[in-house]
Amino acid sequence: MPQGSEWIFIIIAVVVLFGGSQIPKLARSLGEAKKEFKQGLDEGASEESDDKADKASS
């Protein structure tokens, strides 16, 4: 995991590569992807618990 001054270089590289105006769009897309990933994990966990409950009742 980057520490201290390494973050500064990473941030500068991102700004240079994508431009200042693209960073908010990138951050928004990343947040939406994270949200969808968590929803998928939650749905998968609920389906697993439903399957286990169905097998236990059979």
C-alpha distance matrix in Angstrom:
0.0 3.8 6.5 10.2 12.0 9.4 9.6 13.3 13.5 11.7 14.2 17.0 16.5 16.7 19.8 21.4 20.9 22.0 24.0 24.1 26.4 24.3 21.1 22.9 24.1 20.7 19.3 22.4 22.3 18.7 19.9 23.0 21.3 19.2 22.5 24.4 21.9 22.3 26.0 26.2 24.5 27.0 29.9 29.0 28.9 32.2 33.8 32.9 34.4 37.5 37.9 37.8 40.3 42.6 42.6 43.3 46.2 47.8
3.8 0.0 3.8 7.0 8.3 5.6 6.1 9.7 9.9 8.8 11.3 13.8 13.8 14.4 17.2 18.7 18.8 20.1 21.7 21.7 24.4 22.7 19.5 21.6 23.2 20.0 18.7 22.2 22.3 19.1 20.5 23.8 22.4 20.6 24.0 26.0 23.9 24.5 28.1 28.5 27.2 29.6 32.4 31.9 31.9 35.1 36.7 36.1 37.6 40.5 41.1 41.1 43.5 45.8 46.0 46.7 49.6 51.1
6.5 3.8 0.0 3.8 6.3 5.5 6.2 9.2 10.5 10.4 12.3 14.6 15.4 16.3 18.5 20.2 20.9 22.1 23.2 22.7 25.6 24.4 21.1 22.9 25.0 22.1 20.4 23.9 24.6 21.4 22.4 25.9 25.0 22.9 26.0 28.4 26.5 26.6 30.3 31.0 29.5 31.6 34.7 34.3 34.1 37.1 39.1 38.4 39.6 42.7 43.5 43.3 45.5 48.0 48.2 48.7 51.6 53.3
10.2 7.0 3.8 0.0 3.8 5.5 5.9 7.4 9.6 10.6 11.6 13.5 15.2 16.3 17.8 19.5 20.9 22.1 22.6 21.7 24.9 24.3 20.9 22.7 25.2 22.7 21.0 24.6 25.7 22.8 23.7 27.3 26.8 24.9 27.8 30.4 28.9 29.0 32.5 33.5 32.3 34.2 37.3 37.2 36.9 39.8 41.9 41.4 42.5 45.5 46.5 46.4 48.5 51.0 51.4 51.8 54.6 56.4
12.0 8.3 6.3 3.8 0.0 3.8 5.3 5.1 6.7 8.8 10.0 10.9 12.7 14.5 15.7 16.9 18.6 20.3 20.6 20.0 23.4 23.0 20.0 22.3 24.8 22.3 21.2 24.9 25.9 23.4 24.6 28.2 27.7 26.3 29.3 31.7 30.3 30.8 34.3 35.2 34.2 36.3 39.2 39.1 39.2 42.1 44.0 43.6 44.9 47.8 48.7 48.8 51.0 53.3 53.7 54.4 57.1 58.8
9.4 5.6 5.5 5.5 3.8 0.0 3.8 5.4 5.3 6.3 8.7 10.0 10.7 12.5 14.4 15.5 16.5 18.3 19.3 19.3 22.5 21.5 18.6 21.1 23.2 20.3 19.5 23.2 23.8 21.1 22.7 26.1 25.2 23.9 27.2 29.3 27.8 28.5 32.0 32.6 31.7 34.0 36.8 36.5 36.7 39.8 41.4 41.0 42.6 45.4 46.1 46.3 48.6 50.8 51.1 52.0 54.7 56.3
9.6 6.1 6.2 5.9 5.3 3.8 0.0 3.8 5.4 5.0 6.1 8.5 9.8 10.5 12.3 14.2 15.2 16.3 17.1 16.6 19.6 18.7 15.5 17.7 19.9 17.3 16.1 19.8 20.7 18.0 19.4 22.9 22.4 21.1 24.2 26.5 25.3 25.9 29.3 30.2 29.5 31.6 34.4 34.4 34.7 37.5 39.3 39.2 40.7 43.3 44.2 44.6 46.7 48.9 49.5 50.3 52.9 54.6
13.3 9.7 9.2 7.4 5.1 5.4 3.8 0.0 3.8 5.4 5.2 6.2 8.6 10.0 10.7 12.3 14.2 15.5 15.5 14.9 18.3 18.0 15.1 17.6 20.1 17.9 17.0 20.8 21.9 19.8 21.3 24.7 24.5 23.6 26.5 28.9 28.0 28.8 32.0 33.0 32.5 34.6 37.3 37.5 37.9 40.6 42.4 42.5 44.0 46.5 47.5 48.0 50.1 52.2 52.9 53.8 56.3 57.9
13.5 9.9 10.5 9.6 6.7 5.3 5.4 3.8 0.0 3.8 5.5 5.1 6.1 8.6 9.9 10.5 12.1 14.2 14.7 15.0 18.5 17.8 15.4 18.5 20.5 18.0 17.8 21.6 22.2 20.2 22.3 25.4 24.8 24.3 27.5 29.4 28.4 29.6 32.8 33.4 33.0 35.5 37.9 37.9 38.6 41.4 42.9 42.9 44.7 47.1 47.9 48.5 50.8 52.7 53.2 54.3 56.9 58.4
11.7 8.8 10.4 10.6 8.8 6.3 5.0 5.4 3.8 0.0 3.8 5.5 5.1 6.2 8.7 9.9 10.5 12.1 13.4 13.8 16.9 15.5 13.0 16.0 17.6 14.8 14.7 18.5 18.7 16.6 18.8 21.9 21.1 20.6 23.9 25.7 24.6 26.0 29.2 29.7 29.4 31.9 34.2 34.2 35.1 37.9 39.3 39.4 41.2 43.6 44.3 45.0 47.3 49.2 49.7 50.9 53.4 54.9
14.2 11.3 12.3 11.6 10.0 8.7 6.1 5.2 5.5 3.8 0.0 3.8 5.4 5.1 6.2 8.6 9.9 10.6 11.0 10.7 13.8 13.0 10.2 13.0 15.2 13.0 12.6 16.4 17.3 15.6 17.4 20.6 20.4 20.1 23.0 25.1 24.6 25.8 28.7 29.6 29.7 31.9 34.2 34.6 35.4 38.0 39.5 39.9 41.6 43.9 44.9 45.7 47.8 49.6 50.5 51.6 53.9 55.5
17.0 13.8 14.6 13.5 10.9 10.0 8.5 6.2 5.1 5.5 3.8 0.0 3.8 5.5 5.1 6.2 8.6 10.1 9.9 10.1 13.7 13.5 11.5 14.8 16.8 14.9 15.3 18.9 19.7 18.4 20.6 23.5 23.4 23.4 26.3 28.2 27.8 29.3 32.1 32.9 33.1 35.4 37.5 37.9 38.9 41.4 42.9 43.3 45.1 47.3 48.2 49.2 51.3 53.0 53.9 55.1 57.4 58.9
16.5 13.8 15.4 15.2 12.7 10.7 9.8 8.6 6.1 5.1 5.4 3.8 0.0 3.8 5.5 5.1 6.0 8.5 9.6 11.1 14.2 13.1 11.6 15.3 16.5 14.1 15.2 18.7 18.8 17.5 20.2 22.8 22.2 22.6 25.7 27.2 26.5 28.4 31.2 31.6 31.9 34.5 36.4 36.5 37.8 40.4 41.6 41.9 44.0 46.1 46.8 47.8 50.1 51.7 52.4 53.8 56.2 57.4
16.7 14.4 16.3 16.3 14.5 12.5 10.5 10.0 8.6 6.2 5.1 5.5 3.8 0.0 3.8 5.5 5.1 5.9 7.5 8.7 11.4 9.8 8.0 11.7 12.7 10.3 11.5 15.0 15.0 14.0 16.7 19.2 18.8 19.4 22.4 23.8 23.5 25.4 28.0 28.5 29.1 31.5 33.3 33.7 35.1 37.5 38.7 39.3 41.4 43.3 44.1 45.3 47.4 48.9 49.8 51.3 53.5 54.8
19.8 17.2 18.5 17.8 15.7 14.4 12.3 10.7 9.9 8.7 6.2 5.1 5.5 3.8 0.0 3.8 5.6 5.5 4.9 5.6 8.9 8.5 7.3 10.9 12.5 11.1 12.3 15.5 16.2 15.8 18.2 20.6 20.8 21.5 24.2 25.8 25.9 27.7 30.0 30.9 31.7 33.9 35.7 36.3 37.7 40.0 41.2 42.1 44.0 45.8 46.8 48.1 50.1 51.6 52.7 54.2 56.2 57.6
21.4 18.7 20.2 19.5 16.9 15.5 14.2 12.3 10.5 9.9 8.6 6.2 5.1 5.5 3.8 0.0 3.8 5.8 5.6 7.9 10.9 10.5 10.4 14.1 15.1 13.7 15.5 18.6 18.8 18.5 21.3 23.4 23.2 24.3 27.1 28.4 28.3 30.4 32.8 33.3 34.1 36.6 38.2 38.6 40.2 42.5 43.6 44.4 46.5 48.3 49.0 50.4 52.5 53.9 54.8 56.5 58.6 59.8
20.9 18.8 20.9 20.9 18.6 16.5 15.2 14.2 12.1 10.5 9.9 8.6 6.0 5.1 5.6 3.8 0.0 3.8 6.0 9.2 11.2 9.6 9.9 13.7 13.8 11.9 14.4 17.2 16.7 16.6 19.7 21.5 20.9 22.3 25.2 26.1 26.0 28.4 30.6 30.8 31.8 34.4 35.8 36.1 37.9 40.3 41.0 41.8 44.2 45.8 46.4 47.9 50.1 51.3 52.2 54.0 56.1 57.1
22.0 20.1 22.1 22.1 20.3 18.3 16.3 15.5 14.2 12.1 10.6 10.1 8.5 5.9 5.5 5.8 3.8 0.0 3.8 6.8 7.9 5.8 6.8 10.4 10.2 8.9 11.6 14.1 13.8 14.3 17.2 18.7 18.6 20.3 22.8 23.7 24.1 26.5 28.4 28.8 30.2 32.5 33.8 34.4 36.3 38.4 39.3 40.4 42.6 44.0 44.8 46.5 48.5 49.7 50.8 52.6 54.5 55.6
24.0 21.7 23.2 22.6 20.6 19.3 17.1 15.5 14.7 13.4 11.0 9.9 9.6 7.5 4.9 5.6 6.0 3.8 0.0 3.8 5.6 5.6 6.9 10.1 10.8 10.6 12.8 15.1 15.6 16.4 18.8 20.5 21.0 22.5 24.7 25.9 26.6 28.7 30.6 31.4 32.7 34.8 36.2 37.1 38.9 40.8 41.9 43.1 45.1 46.6 47.6 49.3 51.1 52.3 53.6 55.3 57.1 58.4
24.1 21.7 22.7 21.7 20.0 19.3 16.6 14.9 15.0 13.8 10.7 10.1 11.1 8.7 5.6 7.9 9.2 6.8 3.8 0.0 3.8 5.6 5.7 8.1 9.9 10.4 11.6 13.8 15.3 16.0 17.8 19.7 20.8 22.0 23.9 25.6 26.5 28.2 30.0 31.3 32.5 34.3 35.8 37.0 38.6 40.3 41.7 43.0 44.8 46.2 47.5 49.1 50.7 52.1 53.6 55.1 56.8 58.3
26.4 24.4 25.6 24.9 23.4 22.5 19.6 18.3 18.5 16.9 13.8 13.7 14.2 11.4 8.9 10.9 11.2 7.9 5.6 3.8 0.0 3.8 5.7 6.7 7.8 9.5 11.1 12.3 13.7 15.4 16.9 18.2 19.7 21.3 22.8 24.2 25.6 27.4 28.8 30.1 31.8 33.3 34.6 36.1 37.8 39.3 40.6 42.2 43.9 45.1 46.5 48.3 49.7 51.0 52.6 54.2 55.7 57.2
24.3 22.7 24.4 24.3 23.0 21.5 18.7 18.0 17.8 15.5 13.0 13.5 13.1 9.8 8.5 10.5 9.6 5.8 5.6 5.6 3.8 0.0 3.8 5.7 5.3 6.2 8.7 10.1 10.7 12.3 14.4 15.6 16.5 18.4 20.2 21.3 22.5 24.6 26.0 27.0 28.7 30.5 31.7 32.9 34.8 36.4 37.5 39.0 40.9 42.1 43.3 45.2 46.8 47.9 49.5 51.2 52.8 54.1
21.1 19.5 21.1 20.9 20.0 18.6 15.5 15.1 15.4 13.0 10.2 11.5 11.6 8.0 7.3 10.4 9.9 6.8 6.9 5.7 5.7 3.8 0.0 3.8 5.4 5.0 6.1 8.5 9.8 10.4 12.2 14.2 15.2 16.4 18.3 19.9 20.9 22.5 24.4 25.6 26.9 28.6 30.2 31.4 32.9 34.7 36.1 37.4 39.1 40.6 41.9 43.5 45.1 46.5 47.9 49.5 51.2 52.6
22.9 21.6 22.9 22.7 22.3 21.1 17.7 17.6 18.5 16.0 13.0 14.8 15.3 11.7 10.9 14.1 13.7 10.4 10.1 8.1 6.7 5.7 3.8 0.0 3.8 5.4 5.1 6.1 8.6 9.8 10.5 12.3 14.2 15.3 16.5 18.4 19.8 21.2 22.6 24.3 25.8 27.1 28.6 30.2 31.7 33.1 34.6 36.2 37.7 39.0 40.6 42.3 43.6 45.0 46.7 48.1 49.6 51.3
24.1 23.2 25.0 25.2 24.8 23.2 19.9 20.1 20.5 17.6 15.2 16.8 16.5 12.7 12.5 15.1 13.8 10.2 10.8 9.9 7.8 5.3 5.4 3.8 0.0 3.8 5.5 5.1 6.2 8.6 9.9 10.6 12.3 14.2 15.4 16.6 18.3 20.1 21.2 22.5 24.4 25.9 27.0 28.5 30.4 31.7 32.9 34.7 36.4 37.4 38.9 40.8 42.2 43.3 45.1 46.7 48.1 49.5
20.7 20.0 22.1 22.7 22.3 20.3 17.3 17.9 18.0 14.8 13.0 14.9 14.1 10.3 11.1 13.7 11.9 8.9 10.6 10.4 9.5 6.2 5.0 5.4 3.8 0.0 3.8 5.5 5.1 6.1 8.6 9.9 10.5 12.2 14.2 15.4 16.3 18.4 20.0 21.0 22.5 24.4 25.7 26.8 28.6 30.4 31.5 32.9 34.8 36.1 37.3 39.1 40.7 41.9 43.4 45.1 46.7 48.1
19.3 18.7 20.4 21.0 21.2 19.5 16.1 17.0 17.8 14.7 12.6 15.3 15.2 11.5 12.3 15.5 14.4 11.6 12.8 11.6 11.1 8.7 6.1 5.1 5.5 3.8 0.0 3.8 5.5 5.1 6.1 8.6 9.8 10.5 12.3 14.3 15.2 16.6 18.4 20.0 21.1 22.7 24.4 25.7 27.1 28.8 30.3 31.6 33.2 34.7 36.2 37.7 39.2 40.7 42.2 43.6 45.3 46.9
22.4 22.2 23.9 24.6 24.9 23.2 19.8 20.8 21.6 18.5 16.4 18.9 18.7 15.0 15.5 18.6 17.2 14.1 15.1 13.8 12.3 10.1 8.5 6.1 5.1 5.5 3.8 0.0 3.8 5.4 5.1 6.2 8.6 9.9 10.6 12.4 14.2 15.5 16.6 18.4 20.1 21.2 22.6 24.4 25.9 27.2 28.7 30.4 31.9 33.0 34.7 36.4 37.7 39.0 40.8 42.3 43.7 45.3
22.3 22.3 24.6 25.7 25.9 23.8 20.7 21.9 22.2 18.7 17.3 19.7 18.8 15.0 16.2 18.8 16.7 13.8 15.6 15.3 13.7 10.7 9.8 8.6 6.2 5.1 5.5 3.8 0.0 3.8 5.4 5.1 6.1 8.6 9.9 10.6 12.2 14.3 15.3 16.4 18.4 20.0 21.0 22.4 24.4 25.8 26.9 28.6 30.4 31.5 32.8 34.7 36.2 37.3 39.0 40.7 42.1 43.5
18.7 19.1 21.4 22.8 23.4 21.1 18.0 19.8 20.2 16.6 15.6 18.4 17.5 14.0 15.8 18.5 16.6 14.3 16.4 16.0 15.4 12.3 10.4 9.8 8.6 6.1 5.1 5.4 3.8 0.0 3.8 5.5 5.1 6.2 8.6 10.0 10.5 12.4 14.3 15.3 16.5 18.4 20.0 21.0 22.6 24.5 25.7 27.0 28.8 30.3 31.5 33.1 34.8 36.1 37.6 39.1 40.8 42.3
19.9 20.5 22.4 23.7 24.6 22.7 19.4 21.3 22.3 18.8 17.4 20.6 20.2 16.7 18.2 21.3 19.7 17.2 18.8 17.8 16.9 14.4 12.2 10.5 9.9 8.6 6.1 5.1 5.4 3.8 0.0 3.8 5.4 5.1 6.2 8.7 9.8 10.7 12.4 14.3 15.4 16.6 18.4 20.0 21.2 22.7 24.4 25.9 27.3 28.7 30.4 31.9 33.2 34.7 36.4 37.7 39.3 41.0
23.0 23.8 25.9 27.3 28.2 26.1 22.9 24.7 25.4 21.9 20.6 23.5 22.8 19.2 20.6 23.4 21.5 18.7 20.5 19.7 18.2 15.6 14.2 12.3 10.6 9.9 8.6 6.2 5.1 5.5 3.8 0.0 3.8 5.4 5.0 6.2 8.5 9.9 10.6 12.3 14.3 15.4 16.5 18.3 20.0 21.1 22.5 24.4 25.9 26.9 28.5 30.4 31.6 32.9 34.7 36.2 37.6 39.1
21.3 22.4 25.0 26.8 27.7 25.2 22.4 24.5 24.8 21.1 20.4 23.4 22.2 18.8 20.8 23.2 20.9 18.6 21.0 20.8 19.7 16.5 15.2 14.2 12.3 10.5 9.8 8.6 6.1 5.1 5.4 3.8 0.0 3.8 5.4 5.2 6.1 8.7 9.9 10.5 12.3 14.3 15.3 16.4 18.4 20.0 21.0 22.5 24.5 25.7 26.8 28.7 30.3 31.4 32.9 34.7 36.3 37.6
19.2 20.6 22.9 24.9 26.3 23.9 21.1 23.6 24.3 20.6 20.1 23.4 22.6 19.4 21.5 24.3 22.3 20.3 22.5 22.0 21.3 18.4 16.4 15.3 14.2 12.2 10.5 9.9 8.6 6.2 5.1 5.4 3.8 0.0 3.8 5.5 5.0 6.2 8.7 9.9 10.6 12.4 14.2 15.3 16.6 18.5 20.0 21.1 22.8 24.4 25.8 27.2 28.8 30.3 31.7 33.1 34.9 36.5
22.5 24.0 26.0 27.8 29.3 27.2 24.2 26.5 27.5 23.9 23.0 26.3 25.7 22.4 24.2 27.1 25.2 22.8 24.7 23.9 22.8 20.2 18.3 16.5 15.4 14.2 12.3 10.6 9.9 8.6 6.2 5.0 5.4 3.8 0.0 3.8 5.4 5.2 6.3 8.7 10.0 10.7 12.3 14.3 15.4 16.6 18.4 20.1 21.3 22.6 24.4 26.0 27.1 28.7 30.5 31.8 33.2 35.0
24.4 26.0 28.4 30.4 31.7 29.3 26.5 28.9 29.4 25.7 25.1 28.2 27.2 23.8 25.8 28.4 26.1 23.7 25.9 25.6 24.2 21.3 19.9 18.4 16.6 15.4 14.3 12.4 10.6 10.0 8.7 6.2 5.2 5.5 3.8 0.0 3.8 5.5 5.0 6.2 8.7 9.8 10.4 12.2 14.2 15.3 16.4 18.3 20.0 20.9 22.4 24.4 25.7 26.8 28.6 30.2 31.6 33.0
21.9 23.9 26.5 28.9 30.3 27.8 25.3 28.0 28.4 24.6 24.6 27.8 26.5 23.5 25.9 28.3 26.0 24.1 26.6 26.5 25.6 22.5 20.9 19.8 18.3 16.3 15.2 14.2 12.2 10.5 9.8 8.5 6.1 5.0 5.4 3.8 0.0 3.8 5.4 5.1 6.3 8.7 9.9 10.5 12.4 14.3 15.3 16.6 18.6 20.0 21.1 22.7 24.5 25.7 27.1 28.7 30.5 31.8
22.3 24.5 26.6 29.0 30.8 28.5 25.9 28.8 29.6 26.0 25.8 29.3 28.4 25.4 27.7 30.4 28.4 26.5 28.7 28.2 27.4 24.6 22.5 21.2 20.1 18.4 16.6 15.5 14.3 12.4 10.7 9.9 8.7 6.2 5.2 5.5 3.8 0.0 3.8 5.4 5.0 6.2 8.6 9.8 10.5 12.3 14.2 15.3 16.6 18.4 19.9 21.2 22.6 24.4 25.9 27.1 28.8 30.5
26.0 28.1 30.3 32.5 34.3 32.0 29.3 32.0 32.8 29.2 28.7 32.1 31.2 28.0 30.0 32.8 30.6 28.4 30.6 30.0 28.8 26.0 24.4 22.6 21.2 20.0 18.4 16.6 15.3 14.3 12.4 10.6 9.9 8.7 6.3 5.0 5.4 3.8 0.0 3.8 5.4 5.1 6.1 8.5 9.8 10.6 12.2 14.2 15.4 16.4 18.3 20.0 21.1 22.4 24.4 25.7 27.0 28.7
26.2 28.5 31.0 33.5 35.2 32.6 30.2 33.0 33.4 29.7 29.6 32.9 31.6 28.5 30.9 33.3 30.8 28.8 31.4 31.3 30.1 27.0 25.6 24.3 22.5 21.0 20.0 18.4 16.4 15.3 14.3 12.3 10.5 9.9 8.7 6.2 5.1 5.4 3.8 0.0 3.8 5.4 5.1 6.1 8.5 9.9 10.5 12.2 14.3 15.2 16.4 18.4 19.9 20.9 22.5 24.3 25.8 27.1
24.5 27.2 29.5 32.3 34.2 31.7 29.5 32.5 33.0 29.4 29.7 33.1 31.9 29.1 31.7 34.1 31.8 30.2 32.7 32.5 31.8 28.7 26.9 25.8 24.4 22.5 21.1 20.1 18.4 16.5 15.4 14.3 12.3 10.6 10.0 8.7 6.3 5.0 5.4 3.8 0.0 3.8 5.5 5.1 6.1 8.6 9.9 10.6 12.4 14.2 15.3 16.6 18.4 20.0 21.2 22.6 24.5 26.0
27.0 29.6 31.6 34.2 36.3 34.0 31.6 34.6 35.5 31.9 31.9 35.4 34.5 31.5 33.9 36.6 34.4 32.5 34.8 34.3 33.3 30.5 28.6 27.1 25.9 24.4 22.7 21.2 20.0 18.4 16.6 15.4 14.3 12.4 10.7 9.8 8.7 6.2 5.1 5.4 3.8 0.0 3.8 5.4 5.1 6.2 8.6 9.9 10.7 12.3 14.2 15.5 16.6 18.4 20.1 21.1 22.7 24.6
29.9 32.4 34.7 37.3 39.2 36.8 34.4 37.3 37.9 34.2 34.2 37.5 36.4 33.3 35.7 38.2 35.8 33.8 36.2 35.8 34.6 31.7 30.2 28.6 27.0 25.7 24.4 22.6 21.0 20.0 18.4 16.5 15.3 14.2 12.3 10.4 9.9 8.6 6.1 5.1 5.5 3.8 0.0 3.8 5.4 5.2 6.1 8.6 10.0 10.5 12.2 14.3 15.3 16.4 18.4 19.9 21.1 22.7
29.0 31.9 34.3 37.2 39.1 36.5 34.4 37.5 37.9 34.2 34.6 37.9 36.5 33.7 36.3 38.6 36.1 34.4 37.1 37.0 36.1 32.9 31.4 30.2 28.5 26.8 25.7 24.4 22.4 21.0 20.0 18.3 16.4 15.3 14.3 12.2 10.5 9.8 8.5 6.1 5.1 5.4 3.8 0.0 3.8 5.5 5.1 6.2 8.7 9.9 10.5 12.4 14.3 15.3 16.6 18.4 20.1 21.3
28.9 31.9 34.1 36.9 39.2 36.7 34.7 37.9 38.6 35.1 35.4 38.9 37.8 35.1 37.7 40.2 37.9 36.3 38.9 38.6 37.8 34.8 32.9 31.7 30.4 28.6 27.1 25.9 24.4 22.6 21.2 20.0 18.4 16.6 15.4 14.2 12.4 10.5 9.8 8.5 6.1 5.1 5.4 3.8 0.0 3.8 5.4 5.1 6.3 8.6 9.9 10.7 12.4 14.3 15.5 16.6 18.5 20.3
32.2 35.1 37.1 39.8 42.1 39.8 37.5 40.6 41.4 37.9 38.0 41.4 40.4 37.5 40.0 42.5 40.3 38.4 40.8 40.3 39.3 36.4 34.7 33.1 31.7 30.4 28.8 27.2 25.8 24.5 22.7 21.1 20.0 18.5 16.6 15.3 14.3 12.3 10.6 9.9 8.6 6.2 5.2 5.5 3.8 0.0 3.8 5.4 5.1 6.1 8.6 9.9 10.5 12.3 14.3 15.3 16.6 18.5
33.8 36.7 39.1 41.9 44.0 41.4 39.3 42.4 42.9 39.3 39.5 42.9 41.6 38.7 41.2 43.6 41.0 39.3 41.9 41.7 40.6 37.5 36.1 34.6 32.9 31.5 30.3 28.7 26.9 25.7 24.4 22.5 21.0 20.0 18.4 16.4 15.3 14.2 12.2 10.5 9.9 8.6 6.1 5.1 5.4 3.8 0.0 3.8 5.5 5.0 6.1 8.6 9.8 10.5 12.3 14.2 15.4 16.6
32.9 36.1 38.4 41.4 43.6 41.0 39.2 42.5 42.9 39.4 39.9 43.3 41.9 39.3 42.1 44.4 41.8 40.4 43.1 43.0 42.2 39.0 37.4 36.2 34.7 32.9 31.6 30.4 28.6 27.0 25.9 24.4 22.5 21.1 20.1 18.3 16.6 15.3 14.2 12.2 10.6 9.9 8.6 6.2 5.1 5.4 3.8 0.0 3.8 5.4 5.1 6.2 8.6 9.9 10.6 12.3 14.3 15.6
34.4 37.6 39.6 42.5 44.9 42.6 40.7 44.0 44.7 41.2 41.6 45.1 44.0 41.4 44.0 46.5 44.2 42.6 45.1 44.8 43.9 40.9 39.1 37.7 36.4 34.8 33.2 31.9 30.4 28.8 27.3 25.9 24.5 22.8 21.3 20.0 18.6 16.6 15.4 14.3 12.4 10.7 10.0 8.7 6.3 5.1 5.5 3.8 0.0 3.8 5.4 5.1 6.1 8.6 9.9 10.5 12.3 14.4
37.5 40.5 42.7 45.5 47.8 45.4 43.3 46.5 47.1 43.6 43.9 47.3 46.1 43.3 45.8 48.3 45.8 44.0 46.6 46.2 45.1 42.1 40.6 39.0 37.4 36.1 34.7 33.0 31.5 30.3 28.7 26.9 25.7 24.4 22.6 20.9 20.0 18.4 16.4 15.2 14.2 12.3 10.5 9.9 8.6 6.1 5.0 5.4 3.8 0.0 3.8 5.5 5.1 6.2 8.7 9.9 10.7 12.5
37.9 41.1 43.5 46.5 48.7 46.1 44.2 47.5 47.9 44.3 44.9 48.2 46.8 44.1 46.8 49.0 46.4 44.8 47.6 47.5 46.5 43.3 41.9 40.6 38.9 37.3 36.2 34.7 32.8 31.5 30.4 28.5 26.8 25.8 24.4 22.4 21.1 19.9 18.3 16.4 15.3 14.2 12.2 10.5 9.9 8.6 6.1 5.1 5.4 3.8 0.0 3.8 5.4 5.1 6.2 8.6 10.0 10.8
37.8 41.1 43.3 46.4 48.8 46.3 44.6 48.0 48.5 45.0 45.7 49.2 47.8 45.3 48.1 50.4 47.9 46.5 49.3 49.1 48.3 45.2 43.5 42.3 40.8 39.1 37.7 36.4 34.7 33.1 31.9 30.4 28.7 27.2 26.0 24.4 22.7 21.2 20.0 18.4 16.6 15.5 14.3 12.4 10.7 9.9 8.6 6.2 5.1 5.5 3.8 0.0 3.8 5.4 5.1 6.1 8.7 10.0
40.3 43.5 45.5 48.5 51.0 48.6 46.7 50.1 50.8 47.3 47.8 51.3 50.1 47.4 50.1 52.5 50.1 48.5 51.1 50.7 49.7 46.8 45.1 43.6 42.2 40.7 39.2 37.7 36.2 34.8 33.2 31.6 30.3 28.8 27.1 25.7 24.5 22.6 21.1 19.9 18.4 16.6 15.3 14.3 12.4 10.5 9.8 8.6 6.1 5.1 5.4 3.8 0.0 3.8 5.5 5.1 6.2 8.7
42.6 45.8 48.0 51.0 53.3 50.8 48.9 52.2 52.7 49.2 49.6 53.0 51.7 48.9 51.6 53.9 51.3 49.7 52.3 52.1 51.0 47.9 46.5 45.0 43.3 41.9 40.7 39.0 37.3 36.1 34.7 32.9 31.4 30.3 28.7 26.8 25.7 24.4 22.4 20.9 20.0 18.4 16.4 15.3 14.3 12.3 10.5 9.9 8.6 6.2 5.1 5.4 3.8 0.0 3.8 5.5 5.3 6.4
42.6 46.0 48.2 51.4 53.7 51.1 49.5 52.9 53.2 49.7 50.5 53.9 52.4 49.8 52.7 54.8 52.2 50.8 53.6 53.6 52.6 49.5 47.9 46.7 45.1 43.4 42.2 40.8 39.0 37.6 36.4 34.7 32.9 31.7 30.5 28.6 27.1 25.9 24.4 22.5 21.2 20.1 18.4 16.6 15.5 14.3 12.3 10.6 9.9 8.7 6.2 5.1 5.5 3.8 0.0 3.8 5.5 5.2
43.3 46.7 48.7 51.8 54.4 52.0 50.3 53.8 54.3 50.9 51.6 55.1 53.8 51.3 54.2 56.5 54.0 52.6 55.3 55.1 54.2 51.2 49.5 48.1 46.7 45.1 43.6 42.3 40.7 39.1 37.7 36.2 34.7 33.1 31.8 30.2 28.7 27.1 25.7 24.3 22.6 21.1 19.9 18.4 16.6 15.3 14.2 12.3 10.5 9.9 8.6 6.1 5.1 5.5 3.8 0.0 3.8 5.5
46.2 49.6 51.6 54.6 57.1 54.7 52.9 56.3 56.9 53.4 53.9 57.4 56.2 53.5 56.2 58.6 56.1 54.5 57.1 56.8 55.7 52.8 51.2 49.6 48.1 46.7 45.3 43.7 42.1 40.8 39.3 37.6 36.3 34.9 33.2 31.6 30.5 28.8 27.0 25.8 24.5 22.7 21.1 20.1 18.5 16.6 15.4 14.3 12.3 10.7 10.0 8.7 6.2 5.3 5.5 3.8 0.0 3.8
47.8 51.1 53.3 56.4 58.8 56.3 54.6 57.9 58.4 54.9 55.5 58.9 57.4 54.8 57.6 59.8 57.1 55.6 58.4 58.3 57.2 54.1 52.6 51.3 49.5 48.1 46.9 45.3 43.5 42.3 41.0 39.1 37.6 36.5 35.0 33.0 31.8 30.5 28.7 27.1 26.0 24.6 22.7 21.3 20.3 18.5 16.6 15.6 14.4 12.5 10.8 10.0 8.7 6.4 5.2 5.5 3.8 0.0
